[in-house]
Amino acid sequence: MRRIAKIAFIVLAGLILIHLILRLIPYPELNSYLSRSYGFAVLDRNGRLLRVFPADDGVKREWAALKDIPTGVVRIFTRAEDKRFYLHPGIDPAAIAAAGIRNLQAGRTVSGASTITMQLARMIKPRRRGIAGKFHEAFDALRLEARLSKKQILELWINGIPFGSNIEGLPAASRARFGREPAQLDDARAVLLAVIPRRPSLYDPMRNPHATMNAALILSRQCRLNLNESDLIEAAADAAPEILTDAKNPFHAPHFTDRVNSARHQSVHTIGVRTTLDLDLQLYAERRLLSELAMLENNRISNGAILAIDNATGEVLIYVGSASWFDDESGGKIDGVRSRNQPGSCLKPFLYALALENGFFPNDILPDIPTVFGSSEAYSPGNFNRRFNGPVRFRLALASSLNVPAVYLIERLGVRNFEDWLAALGFDSIAANKGNYGVGLALGNAEVSLEEMTRAFAVFPRGGKMFNLRFTETQPESQAPQLMSPYCAWVITDILSDQASRFVGFGAAAAMATEFPSMFKTGTANQFQHIWALGASARFTVGVWMGNFSGQTVIGRTGSSIPARIASDLLAALESQAPETSSFIERRTLLPVPGRVREIPACSLSGMIAGPSCGGLVREWLPKDMPSQGGAAISLCTWHRTYSNGYARGFSNGYPVEYPPEYQAWLAERFRQGRAVQDGTARIRLPVSGSVFFVDPALPPEAQAIRIETAGFSPGALVYANDVLQGSLNHAGVFALPLRRGSQYIVVEDENGLSAVTIEVR
């Protein structure tokens, strides 16, 4: 017994020593193999395949954890290649002896004795055929067994088996031949796949189903599977080239899947990732975009992009980067969701939100009259319909997207403050160029992306909370900092869903009328080369851009109602698929009315609290903590006055209207009802002192003049240029000054006062 124990000890010590030597011998090829890249599948939120990416070396190779492969499938592959896999140390002496006998009997090599571990060793470091090569494979197999567990070896092998046709591993082969994940394989399909590695050129159910079925039938009997020939015929039919083409080679949402692929860690072994995208909605959005573009072919609008997100979670539900990925002539591979273009009026809601956060209220009056902003670099905006509306309420100015009030606001608030506000809202494009914008930023002369616009627009229905977009289910939800007050967010959503206030700028706007509470904002770049629409319900936000990546202007005029139709249809589709909740069904507005606000009856003209003489009333919401006295927003209307007899001659409604002095020219030139009340300060409104004007050589000098517009002067006030009397103001307080080169010192004077400006004509 002592001798036996001694011998056993020596043998055990020898085995341990051999194991340690095998484990400690450097094996750099294994480390390289373990770090090689794998392709992966991108799935939609319901598990449907969007796209499969190959590995970095172009091989179709995916990864599946052993626990995610059915036990029966693993048993079939193990039985097909190495039935004593769990019993040997990497080499199988019994298999070697049996193969030797068969080869001697045949007089040639007809059978090998490679174990699964030896096959893995050959994958890690290919060797030359022959005795020397087999010896090296056997040695490497022993090294593998010393380093890895049986489970690890089996997992690496089953994910690296060469199947031919540039396919490696069971996951990639299962998808390429049957359009299935390994977890969806049954015994019949597993057997058909298990015989392919023996002779990939012969045993491939897609190319040679008959030979493959014969080999699979033999293997199924060896594995004692309850399969017959009809089962294998049915399974092999799924591998026909014309079957499941889309499932085997899907190519949906290419810009989105590219983005998901670039964000993943390439060394992470994963069979795929489930994203937030909804394939049905994605395909519907693509069809809607193509149908609208087909009608704009003659207008040189060739492309578009769409982004739709879930307001609660930030999940991306629709992501259309271009009309067609394969249209290289129109830049189809450019991602229109991330490319930057001028948004036009789509930036206005954020400007008005900044105004609300800085003391403005929805019933404040903003001027919509001809105005010059700046001096030598003057800016004189106009509206889309080439009309001026005089005094307009804050609400109406935003809902109808009027330009002059927007520029008035940015000049009051400061361009730099607006830049900082947009940067806080996630406009990285603005943050990178702060300090380079002027008042034209209010009308969208900056370049921003559809992603930035859509994400920022969703802050309003989210009650003022910022968030990050989510592309995959495993991506954690971001924290939600409160960027703007709930009151501010609610007012903007209420204004942009107010169809009555929208009428001045857009008319009936049927594209923006939905069966559920919704808000919209559209925008058009200067030359119509970019048209935008943003739409949101309580649960979803949609952004649409249309134009062309080349920046060419369009032919003719195309309105932003086109992308608005798409946004409206997509919101309806999103709402129809979302589960209904009682709180949403009962809600009549996008957001519930925030606490600590009060409703006031406001004069539709002055915005002040309506008095007995006001002809039109509107309802407005103001914070409860506003002071009860002072401020135009909460004062009794002073614009409507009633004479002692209750009637004023010349006013059809019986009530005269007294406007602030700056509306004098606007009133008089169109013979509007009312009068401008002088406040004791007379001034020249236009031109702005320091302005530079240029003579147009194509026009006769007598046909060119500078408009002098005043406020507070009486008709007949005298106008001087360089101390030379030029004439007098008309009934509107306006004078046309002939254009003369050089510096011009302009003075207007009457009994109410004197005002002067200096300009230059070149």
C-alpha positions in Angstrom: 0.0 0.0 0.0 2.9 2.3 0.8 4.4 1.6 -2.6 1.1 2.2 -4.3 0.6 5.4 -2.4 4.1 6.6 -3.3 3.5 5.8 -7.0 0.2 7.6 -6.9 1.8 10.6 -5.2 4.5 10.8 -7.8 2.0 10.5 -10.6 -0.2 13.1 -9.1 2.7 15.5 -8.5 3.8 14.9 -12.0 0.4 15.7 -13.4 0.2 18.8 -11.3 3.6 19.9 -12.5 2.7 19.2 -16.1 -0.5 21.2 -15.6 1.4 24.1 -14.1 3.9 24.1 -17.0 1.1 24.0 -19.6 -0.7 26.8 -17.8 2.3 29.0 -17.4 3.8 28.6 -20.9 3.0 31.9 -22.7 0.1 31.6 -25.1 -0.2 35.0 -26.8 -2.4 33.5 -29.6 -5.1 32.7 -27.1 -5.1 36.2 -25.7 -5.5 37.6 -29.3 -8.3 35.2 -30.0 -10.2 36.1 -26.9 -10.0 39.8 -27.8 -11.1 39.5 -31.4 -14.2 41.4 -32.5 -17.7 39.9 -33.1 -20.5 41.3 -35.1 -23.8 41.7 -33.6 -27.5 42.0 -34.3 -29.5 45.2 -33.8 -33.1 44.4 -32.8 -36.1 46.7 -32.5 -38.0 47.1 -29.2 -40.2 44.0 -30.1 -37.2 41.8 -30.9 -37.4 42.0 -34.7 -34.2 42.2 -36.5 -33.1 45.6 -37.9 -29.6 44.8 -39.1 -26.6 42.5 -38.6 -23.1 43.9 -38.4 -20.1 41.7 -39.3 -17.0 41.6 -37.2 -14.2 44.1 -37.8 -12.5 41.7 -40.2 -15.6 41.4 -42.3 -16.4 37.9 -41.2 -20.0 37.1 -40.3 -19.3 36.2 -36.7 -21.7 36.7 -33.7 -21.6 35.7 -30.1 -24.0 33.7 -28.0 -23.4 32.7 -24.4 -23.6 29.0 -23.9 -26.6 29.5 -21.5 -28.6 31.1 -24.3 -28.2 28.1 -26.6 -30.7 25.3 -26.1 -29.2 22.3 -24.3 -30.4 20.0 -27.1 -28.6 22.0 -29.7 -25.3 22.0 -27.8 -25.7 18.2 -27.3 -26.1 17.7 -31.1 -23.0 19.7 -32.0 -21.0 18.0 -29.2 -22.1 14.5 -30.3 -21.3 15.3 -33.9 -17.7 16.3 -33.2 -16.6 14.8 -29.9 -18.9 12.5 -28.0 -16.3 12.1 -25.1 -15.6 15.8 -24.8 -16.3 15.9 -21.1 -14.1 12.8 -20.4 -10.7 13.6 -22.0 -8.0 16.2 -21.1 -8.0 17.7 -24.6 -6.9 14.7 -26.6 -8.9 11.5 -26.9 -6.7 8.3 -26.9 -9.6 6.1 -27.7 -10.5 8.2 -30.8 -6.9 8.2 -31.9 -6.7 4.4 -31.7 -10.0 4.0 -33.5 -9.0 6.4 -36.3 -5.6 4.7 -36.7 -7.3 1.3 -37.2 -9.7 2.7 -39.8 -7.0 4.5 -41.7 -4.8 1.3 -41.8 -7.7 -0.8 -43.0 -8.5 1.8 -45.8 -4.9 2.3 -46.7 -5.3 6.1 -46.5 -6.6 8.7 -44.2 -10.3 8.4 -43.9 -10.9 9.5 -40.3 -9.3 12.0 -37.9 -9.3 12.1 -34.2 -9.6 15.8 -33.5 -11.4 16.7 -30.3 -13.4 19.9 -29.9 -10.4 21.3 -27.9 -8.0 20.4 -30.7 -10.4 22.1 -33.2 -10.4 25.2 -31.1 -6.6 25.1 -30.9 -6.6 25.0 -34.7 -8.9 28.0 -34.8 -6.7 29.9 -32.5 -3.5 29.1 -34.3 -3.8 27.3 -37.7 -1.2 24.6 -38.3 0.0 22.8 -41.4 -1.6 19.4 -42.1 0.3 16.3 -41.3 1.7 14.5 -38.3 3.6 17.6 -37.1 0.6 19.8 -37.3 -1.5 17.3 -35.3 1.2 17.1 -32.7 1.2 20.9 -32.2 -2.6 20.9 -32.1 -2.6 18.2 -29.4 -0.1 20.2 -27.4 -2.1 23.4 -27.8 -5.2 21.5 -26.8 -3.6 20.4 -23.5 -2.6 24.0 -22.9 -6.2 25.1 -23.4 -7.5 22.5 -21.0 -5.0 23.7 -18.4 -6.2 27.3 -18.8 -10.0 27.1 -19.5 -12.9 25.2 -18.2 -14.8 22.8 -20.4 -17.7 25.3 -20.5 -15.4 28.0 -21.7 -13.8 25.8 -24.3 -17.2 24.7 -25.6 -18.5 28.3 -25.7 -15.4 29.5 -27.7 -15.6 26.6 -30.1 -19.4 26.8 -30.8 -19.0 30.6 -31.5 -16.0 30.1 -33.9 -16.8 26.9 -35.9 -16.1 27.7 -39.6 -19.3 27.1 -41.7 -17.9 28.4 -45.0 -19.3 31.3 -47.0 -17.5 33.7 -44.7 -19.5 32.5 -41.7 -18.1 31.6 -38.3 -19.9 30.3 -35.3 -23.4 28.8 -34.7 -25.1 32.2 -34.1 -24.1 33.6 -37.5 -24.8 30.3 -39.3 -28.3 30.0 -37.6 -29.2 33.5 -38.8 -27.7 33.2 -42.3 -29.4 29.9 -43.1 -32.7 30.1 -41.1 -33.1 33.7 -40.1 -33.2 32.6 -36.4 -31.4 33.2 -33.2 -29.7 30.1 -31.7 -32.3 30.1 -29.0 -35.0 29.5 -31.7 -33.4 26.4 -33.2 -35.2 23.1 -33.1 -33.5 19.7 -33.4 -34.1 19.4 -37.2 -32.4 22.7 -38.0 -29.7 22.1 -35.4 -28.8 18.8 -37.1 -28.7 20.4 -40.5 -26.3 23.0 -39.2 -24.2 20.5 -37.3 -23.1 18.7 -40.4 -22.0 21.7 -42.4 -18.5 22.1 -40.7 -17.6 18.6 -41.8 -17.6 19.6 -45.5 -19.0 23.2 -46.0 -18.8 23.0 -49.7 -21.0 19.9 -49.8 -23.2 20.0 -46.7 -25.0 23.3 -47.0 -28.8 23.2 -46.9 -29.0 26.4 -49.0 -26.8 25.1 -51.8 -27.1 21.3 -51.6 -30.2 20.4 -49.5 -30.3 16.7 -50.6 -26.7 15.8 -49.5 -27.1 17.8 -46.3 -30.3 16.0 -45.4 -28.7 12.6 -45.9 -25.8 13.5 -43.6 -28.2 15.1 -41.1 -30.4 12.0 -41.1 -27.4 9.8 -40.1 -26.3 12.2 -37.4 -29.9 12.4 -36.0 -29.8 8.6 -35.6 -26.4 8.8 -33.8 -27.9 11.4 -31.5 -31.0 9.2 -31.1 -33.3 12.1 -32.1 -36.9 11.5 -32.9 -36.6 12.9 -36.5 -37.6 11.5 -39.8 -36.9 12.6 -43.4 -40.0 14.8 -43.7 -38.9 16.8 -40.6 -35.5 17.5 -42.3 -37.1 18.3 -45.6 -39.3 20.9 -44.0 -36.4 22.4 -42.1 -34.2 22.5 -45.1 -36.9 24.4 -47.1 -36.3 27.3 -44.7 -32.8 27.6 -46.0 -33.8 28.1 -49.6 -32.2 31.3 -51.1 -35.6 32.9 -51.8 -36.9 32.3 -48.3 -36.6 34.7 -45.4 -34.4 37.0 -47.4 -35.3 40.0 -45.2 -34.8 38.0 -42.0 -31.4 36.7 -43.1 -30.1 40.0 -44.5 -32.2 42.8 -43.0 -31.2 46.5 -43.5 -33.7 48.7 -41.6 -33.0 52.1 -40.2 -29.4 52.2 -41.4 -28.5 55.6 -39.8 -29.9 54.5 -36.5 -28.3 51.1 -36.5 -24.9 52.7 -37.5 -25.2 54.9 -34.5 -26.0 52.0 -32.1 -23.1 50.0 -33.6 -20.6 52.8 -33.2 -21.7 53.4 -29.5 -21.2 49.8 -28.4 -18.0 48.4 -27.0 -16.5 46.2 -29.7 -14.8 43.7 -27.3 -18.1 42.9 -25.5 -19.4 39.5 -26.6 -23.1 39.9 -27.2 -25.5 38.2 -29.7 -27.2 41.6 -30.2 -28.8 44.5 -28.6 -32.5 45.3 -28.3 -33.1 48.9 -29.1 -36.0 51.3 -28.5 -36.9 51.7 -32.2 -40.3 50.5 -33.3 -39.9 48.8 -36.8 -43.6 49.2 -37.8 -43.5 53.0 -37.0 -40.1 53.3 -38.7 -41.4 51.8 -41.9 -44.5 53.9 -41.8 -42.5 57.1 -41.3 -40.2 56.2 -44.3 -43.2 55.7 -46.5 -44.8 59.0 -45.5 -41.5 60.8 -46.2 -41.1 59.3 -49.6 -44.7 60.0 -50.6 -44.3 63.7 -49.8 -41.0 63.9 -51.5 -42.4 62.4 -54.7 -44.7 65.4 -55.0 -41.8 67.8 -54.5 -39.5 66.4 -57.1 -39.8 69.5 -59.3 -39.1 71.8 -56.4 -35.6 70.5 -55.8 -36.4 69.1 -52.4 -34.8 65.7 -52.5 -34.4 64.6 -48.9 -35.7 64.6 -45.4 -35.2 63.2 -41.9 -37.6 62.3 -39.0 -37.0 61.7 -35.3 -39.7 60.6 -32.8 -39.2 60.1 -29.1 -41.1 59.0 -26.1 -41.5 62.0 -23.8 -41.5 60.0 -20.6 -38.4 57.9 -21.2 -36.5 59.7 -23.9 -36.6 56.5 -26.0 -36.1 56.9 -29.7 -39.0 55.3 -31.5 -38.5 56.5 -35.1 -35.1 57.5 -36.7 -35.1 58.3 -40.4 -31.8 59.8 -41.4 -32.5 60.3 -45.1 -35.1 59.4 -47.8 -32.9 56.5 -49.1 -29.5 55.3 -47.8 -28.7 54.1 -51.3 -29.3 57.4 -53.1 -25.7 58.7 -53.2 -26.6 61.5 -55.6 -28.8 63.1 -53.0 -26.4 62.3 -50.1 -28.5 59.4 -48.8 -25.8 58.2 -46.4 -25.7 61.6 -44.6 -27.5 61.4 -41.3 -30.2 64.2 -41.5 -31.0 63.7 -37.8 -27.5 64.9 -36.9 -26.6 67.2 -39.8 -27.0 70.9 -39.1 -29.3 73.3 -41.0 -31.0 76.6 -40.4 -34.2 76.0 -38.5 -36.0 79.3 -39.3 -38.8 80.0 -36.8 -38.4 76.8 -34.9 -36.1 78.5 -32.4 -38.8 81.0 -31.4 -40.5 78.8 -28.7 -37.2 78.7 -26.7 -36.9 82.5 -27.0 -40.4 83.1 -25.7 -39.7 80.6 -22.9 -36.6 82.7 -21.9 -38.8 85.8 -21.9 -41.4 84.1 -19.6 -38.5 83.2 -17.2 -37.4 86.9 -17.2 -40.6 88.8 -16.4 -42.7 88.6 -19.5 -46.3 87.3 -19.4 -48.5 85.7 -22.1 -50.8 88.8 -22.2 -48.0 91.3 -22.7 -48.1 93.4 -25.8 -45.2 93.2 -28.4 -44.8 95.5 -31.4 -45.3 94.1 -34.8 -44.6 97.3 -36.8 -41.7 98.2 -39.2 -38.6 98.4 -37.0 -34.9 98.6 -37.6 -32.7 96.8 -35.1 -29.1 97.7 -34.7 -27.3 100.7 -36.3 -24.6 100.5 -39.1 -25.4 96.8 -39.3 -29.1 97.3 -39.3 -31.7 94.5 -39.4 -35.2 95.1 -40.4 -37.3 91.9 -40.3 -40.6 91.3 -41.9 -43.3 88.6 -41.6 -43.9 85.7 -43.9 -47.1 87.3 -45.2 -45.4 90.7 -45.7 -47.9 92.3 -43.3 -47.5 94.1 -39.9 -50.1 93.5 -37.2 -49.4 96.5 -34.9 -49.7 95.6 -31.2 -50.0 91.9 -30.7 -50.3 89.8 -27.5 -47.3 87.7 -26.6 -49.4 84.6 -27.1 -50.5 85.5 -30.6 -47.0 86.6 -31.6 -45.6 83.1 -30.8 -48.6 81.1 -32.1 -48.6 82.9 -35.4 -44.7 83.0 -35.5 -44.4 86.8 -36.2 -40.9 88.0 -36.8 -40.7 91.5 -35.5 -41.9 90.7 -32.0 -39.3 87.9 -31.8 -36.4 90.2 -32.7 -37.8 92.8 -30.3 -37.7 90.1 -27.5 -34.1 89.0 -28.3 -32.9 92.6 -28.3 -34.6 93.1 -24.9 -33.3 89.9 -23.4 -29.8 89.9 -25.0 -28.3 87.7 -27.7 -25.7 86.2 -25.3 -28.4 85.3 -22.8 -30.4 83.5 -25.5 -27.2 81.7 -26.6 -26.6 80.5 -23.1 -30.2 79.4 -22.8 -30.1 77.3 -26.0 -26.8 75.8 -24.9 -28.5 74.7 -21.6 -31.3 73.2 -23.7 -28.7 70.9 -25.4 -27.9 72.9 -28.5 -24.2 72.0 -28.7 -24.1 73.6 -32.1 -25.0 77.0 -30.5 -22.6 76.4 -27.6 -19.7 75.9 -29.9 -20.3 79.2 -31.7 -21.4 81.5 -28.8 -20.6 85.1 -29.5 -20.9 84.8 -33.2 -24.7 85.5 -33.5 -26.7 88.6 -33.8 -30.4 89.4 -33.3 -31.1 87.2 -36.4 -30.7 84.2 -34.0 -34.3 84.8 -33.0 -35.4 83.9 -36.5 -33.1 80.9 -36.8 -30.1 82.1 -38.7 -27.9 79.5 -36.9 -27.4 75.9 -37.9 -28.7 73.2 -35.6 -29.6 69.6 -35.9 -33.0 67.9 -36.0 -31.9 65.9 -32.9 -31.2 69.1 -30.9 -34.5 70.6 -32.0 -36.6 67.6 -31.2 -35.1 66.9 -27.8 -35.3 70.5 -26.7 -39.0 70.8 -28.0 -39.9 67.8 -25.8 -38.8 69.7 -22.7 -42.1 71.6 -23.0 -44.5 68.6 -22.7 -42.2 67.2 -20.1 -43.0 70.2 -17.8 -39.6 71.9 -18.2 -37.4 68.9 -17.5 -34.4 68.2 -19.6 -33.3 64.6 -20.6 -31.0 62.6 -22.9 -32.2 60.3 -25.7 -32.1 56.5 -25.2 -31.3 54.2 -28.1 -31.1 50.8 -26.4 -33.1 49.2 -23.6 -30.0 48.7 -21.5 -29.2 52.4 -21.6 -30.2 53.9 -18.3 -32.6 56.8 -18.1 -30.9 60.1 -17.5 -31.6 62.3 -14.6 -34.2 65.0 -15.3 -33.0 68.5 -14.2 -35.7 71.1 -14.0 -34.5 73.5 -16.7 -37.5 75.8 -16.8 -40.4 76.5 -14.5 -43.5 74.3 -14.8 -45.5 77.6 -15.5 -43.2 78.5 -18.3 -43.4 75.0 -19.9 -47.2 75.0 -19.6 -47.7 78.4 -21.1 -45.6 77.5 -24.2 -47.4 74.2 -24.7 -50.7 76.0 -24.3 -49.8 78.7 -26.8 -48.5 76.3 -29.4 -51.7 74.2 -29.2 -53.9 77.3 -29.4 -55.5 77.1 -32.9 -57.3 80.4 -32.5 -54.1 82.3 -31.8 -52.4 80.5 -34.7 -54.9 81.8 -37.2 -53.2 85.2 -37.9 -50.1 83.5 -39.2 -51.3 80.2 -40.5 -55.1 80.4 -41.1 -57.0 77.2 -40.4 -53.8 75.1 -40.6 -55.6 71.7 -41.0 -52.3 69.9 -40.8 -51.9 70.9 -37.2 -55.4 69.9 -36.1 -55.4 66.5 -34.3 -58.0 64.6 -32.4 -55.9 64.7 -29.3 -54.2 67.6 -27.5 -51.1 68.5 -29.5 -48.7 71.4 -30.1 -46.8 72.4 -33.3 -44.1 74.7 -34.4 -42.9 75.0 -38.0 -40.0 76.8 -39.6 -38.6 77.8 -43.0 -35.1 78.9 -43.8 -34.6 82.2 -45.7 -34.5 80.7 -49.2 -36.9 77.8 -48.4 -34.1 75.3 -48.7 -35.0 73.9 -45.3 -38.5 73.3 -44.1 -39.2 72.0 -40.6 -42.0 70.9 -38.3 -42.0 70.0 -34.6 -45.0 68.4 -33.1 -45.8 66.9 -29.7 -48.5 65.3 -27.7 -48.4 64.6 -24.0 -46.6 61.4 -24.7 -44.6 61.8 -27.9 -42.5 64.4 -29.8 -41.8 64.3 -33.5 -39.4 66.4 -35.5 -39.3 66.5 -39.3 -36.8 68.2 -41.6 -37.0 68.4 -45.4 -34.7 69.9 -47.9 -31.5 68.9 -49.6 -28.0 68.3 -48.2 -26.4 70.3 -50.9 -27.9 73.5 -49.6 -29.4 74.5 -52.9 -32.5 76.7 -52.8 -35.8 75.2 -53.8 -37.6 76.0 -57.0 -40.8 77.9 -56.2 -42.1 78.1 -52.6 -42.8 75.2 -50.4 -44.5 75.7 -47.1 -43.7 74.1 -43.8 -47.2 72.6 -43.8 -45.7 69.7 -45.7 -43.5 68.4 -42.9 -46.3 69.4 -40.5 -48.5 66.9 -42.2 -46.0 64.2 -41.7 -45.5 65.2 -38.0 -49.2 65.2 -37.4 -49.7 61.8 -39.1 -46.9 60.3 -37.1 -48.2 61.6 -33.8 -51.6 60.0 -34.6 -49.8 56.7 -35.4 -47.9 56.9 -32.1 -51.0 57.7 -30.1 -52.9 54.8 -31.7 -50.3 52.3 -30.7 -49.8 53.6 -27.2 -51.9 52.2 -24.3 -54.7 54.5 -23.3 -54.8 55.7 -19.7 -57.8 57.4 -18.0 -55.7 60.4 -17.0 -54.7 61.0 -20.7 -58.2 60.5 -22.1 -59.7 63.0 -19.7 -57.0 65.6 -20.2 -58.0 68.4 -22.6 -54.6 70.1 -22.6 -51.1 68.8 -23.2 -50.1 69.5 -19.6 -52.3 69.9 -16.5 -52.6 73.5 -15.4 -49.8 74.1 -12.9 -50.5 75.1 -9.4 -50.5 78.7 -8.1 -51.9 80.3 -11.3 -55.0 82.4 -11.8 -57.2 83.0 -14.8 -57.9 86.6 -15.8 -60.2 88.1 -18.4 -57.9 90.0 -20.7 -58.6 92.6 -23.4 -57.9 91.0 -26.8 -56.2 94.2 -28.0 -54.2 95.6 -25.1 -53.7 92.4 -23.1 -54.6 94.2 -19.9 -57.5 93.1 -17.6 -60.6 93.8 -19.6 -62.7 96.8 -18.7 -66.3 97.6 -19.5 -65.3 99.3 -22.8 -63.2 96.5 -24.2 -64.8 95.0 -27.3 -63.1 91.5 -27.2 -62.2 89.2 -24.3 -59.7 86.4 -24.0 -58.7 84.2 -21.1 -55.2 84.2 -19.9 -53.3 82.5 -17.1 -50.9 84.4 -14.8 -49.0 83.4 -11.7 -50.9 83.9 -8.4 -47.9 85.4 -6.8 -47.8 88.4 -9.1 -48.4 91.7 -7.3 -52.0 92.8 -7.3 -51.1 96.4 -8.5 -48.8 97.7 -11.1 -47.6 96.4 -14.4 -49.5 96.4 -17.7 -50.2 92.6 -17.5 -52.5 93.1 -14.4 -53.7 96.6 -15.0 -57.2 97.6 -16.1 -57.2 98.3 -19.8 -56.4 101.9 -20.6 -56.6 101.6 -24.4 -60.4 101.5 -24.6 -62.2 104.6 -23.3 -65.9 105.5 -23.2 -67.2 109.0 -23.7 -69.8 110.4 -21.3 -72.5 109.6 -23.7 -71.1 106.1 -24.2 -70.4 106.7 -27.9 -67.5 108.0 -29.9 -68.1 109.3 -33.4 -66.1 107.5 -36.1 -65.8 104.2 -34.2 -68.2 101.5 -35.4 -68.1 99.6 -32.1 -68.8 102.7 -30.1 -65.5 102.6 -28.3 -62.4 104.6 -29.3 -59.0 103.0 -28.9 -56.0 104.9 -27.7 -52.7 103.3 -28.8 -49.2 104.0 -27.5 -47.3 106.6 -29.6 -45.1 104.1 -31.5 -48.2 102.9 -33.4 -48.9 106.3 -35.0 -47.6 105.5 -38.5 -49.1 102.0 -38.4 -52.5 103.4 -37.6 -52.6 106.3 -40.0 -51.2 104.7 -43.1 -53.9 102.1 -43.3 -56.6 104.4 -41.8 -57.1 102.0 -38.9 -59.6 102.9 -36.1 -58.0 104.5 -33.1 -55.4 107.1 -32.4 -51.9 107.2 -31.0 -51.8 109.0 -27.6 -48.8 111.3 -27.1 -46.9 110.6 -24.0 -44.9 113.8 -24.0 -41.8 112.3 -25.6 -41.4 112.9 -29.4 -38.7 110.9 -31.2 -37.6 109.6 -34.6 -38.3 105.8 -34.8 -36.7 105.3 -38.2 -33.9 105.5 -39.2 -31.7 104.5 -36.3 -28.9 106.8 -35.6 -25.6 105.4 -37.1 -27.3 103.6 -40.0 -25.6 103.4 -43.3 -27.6 103.5 -46.6 -26.4 102.8 -50.1 -27.6 104.4 -53.3 -28.8 101.9 -55.9 -27.1 102.8 -59.2 -29.7 100.9 -61.2 -32.5 103.3 -60.1 -32.8 107.0 -60.8 -31.9 109.2 -57.8 -35.4 110.8 -57.6 -36.9 107.3 -57.1 -34.9 106.6 -53.9 -35.6 108.0 -50.5 -35.1 107.3 -46.8 -38.3 106.7 -44.7 -38.4 109.0 -41.7 -40.9 107.6 -39.2 -41.7 109.4 -36.0 -43.7 108.9 -32.8 -45.1 111.7 -30.7 -44.9 114.5 -33.3 -47.9 116.2 -34.7 -48.7 116.2 -38.4 -46.8 119.0 -40.1 -43.7 118.8 -37.9 -40.7 120.2 -39.8 -38.0 117.9 -41.1 -34.4 119.2 -41.6 -31.3 117.6 -43.2 -28.0 119.2 -42.4 -29.9 122.3 -41.2 -31.8 122.6 -44.5 -35.6 122.4 -44.3 -36.8 119.4 -46.4 -40.5 119.5 -45.7 -43.0 118.3 -43.0 -44.4 115.1 -41.7 -47.7 113.7 -43.1 -50.7 112.7 -41.1 -49.0 109.4 -40.2 -45.8 111.1 -38.9 -43.8 109.9 -41.9 -41.6 111.8 -44.4 -39.6 110.5 -47.4 -36.2 112.1 -47.4 -34.4 112.2 -50.8 -31.2 110.1 -50.9 -28.0 112.2 -51.0 -24.5 110.9 -50.6 -22.6 111.8 -47.5 -23.4 112.3 -43.8 -26.9 113.4 -43.0 -27.9 115.1 -39.7 -31.7 114.7 -39.6 -33.8 116.8 -37.2 -37.6 116.7 -36.7 -39.1 119.5 -34.6 -42.5 120.9 -33.6 -44.1 122.3 -30.4 -43.9 118.9 -28.8 -40.1 118.7 -28.9 -37.1 117.9 -31.1 -35.4 114.7 -32.1 -32.3 114.1 -34.2 -30.3 111.2 -35.7 -27.2 111.0 -37.9 -26.9 108.6 -40.8 -24.6 108.1 -43.8 -25.4 107.6 -47.5 -22.9 105.9 -49.7 
